[in-house]
């Protein structure tokens, strides 16, 4: 049985990679003027004499209430220094990150030629998990201290499903999510099907923007959790159908199947073996099926309403 399970996983990954190759696009000729500014290094390397230069370079990080004395106190704080030192061990060079973001920005620009690459700045945020990446007003802020690796001691109190995404590989996914949030039109969503298809659109865009990133990383899953989602797709779909959940407006459905969580809540003894956000995964499959069966551009997809996508998707879960 173990042999056949292993063979199944290999085949799934093979065909997944094959499908991704079909979606590859030519981005080599797309030109970008792009660099990463290191506020984290400039700030924590400053002293009383050079702080003025840092303030001139990054005025948006120095509101009026942040006096020079407070800034210097922060720079010399023992815990702040430890955080900076640990971050530098992993991110002394940002070559890998720059390459990943270059690929991401080129893909976005391919689909949206008017896209302007933001000014990317790295910083430390005292591990503010909910604001690891901020995109606003042409600025993209990345808190490197939130990506030190899932086994780092700074995250020892974090639940495993959170630590799973505290890695360098997840930075580009979080950046893609931040960009996509500004591209999707805001709509009132009450039905469960509206929500999973909206999330499915986001996942589909991430898949197009980051074709070389694994589905597990895109979803924030372990490989085992991804395999569960793949092998149980039909059972999840039937659960939603048989329990009349798709057109239900109960807000608790988001908590059970869409919000970030250690597992999805089917209220069975097997729940803890499931991945969280299974509704997002299913929404992605519906949107992918819709795009496969309809001649629609990425920009047009974002404007399509739920009912059209759902009715024209010809979605059939994999058995």
Number of C-alpha atoms within 10 A of each C-alpha: 6 7 7 9 10 11 12 14 15 12 12 15 15 12 11 13 15 11 11 16 12 8 11 14 11 9 15 9 8 13 11 13 9 14 14 17 16 14 19 20 17 18 21 21 14 17 15 10 7 12 18 14 13 18 16 11 13 15 11 8 12 14 9 7 7 11 11 15 10 11 18 17 12 15 18 15 12 11 12 16 14 11 18 22 15 15 21 16 10 15 18 11 10 13 11 12 16 16 11 18 23 19 21 23 27 22 22 24 19 17 14 13 11 9 12 13 19 19 16 19 17 19 22 22 17 15 18 12 15 8 14 22 23 16 20 11 8 11 13 19 23 25 22 26 27 27 24 23 19 20 13 13 10 15 18 11 8 13 11 15 18 16 20 17 25 26 18 18 18 19 22 26 25 19 21 25 19 16 19 18 12 11 12 15 10 9 9 7 13 13 17 23 21 22 22 27 26 24 21 22 25 23 25 23 21 25 21 20 24 23 20 15 18 18 20 14 18 21 22 23 22 16 14 14 18 20 19 15 21 17 15 15 20 15 14 17 16 12 13 16 12 10 9 10 15 17 13 14 16 11 11 11 19 17 14 19 23 21 17 19 18 18 20 23 20 15 9 7 8 11 14 14 13 20 27 27 27 27 27 25 25 23 26 23 23 26 27 20 19 21 18 13 12 13 10 13 10 15 12 9 19 16 10 12 13 17 12 10 20 18 11 15 19 15 17 12 17 12 9
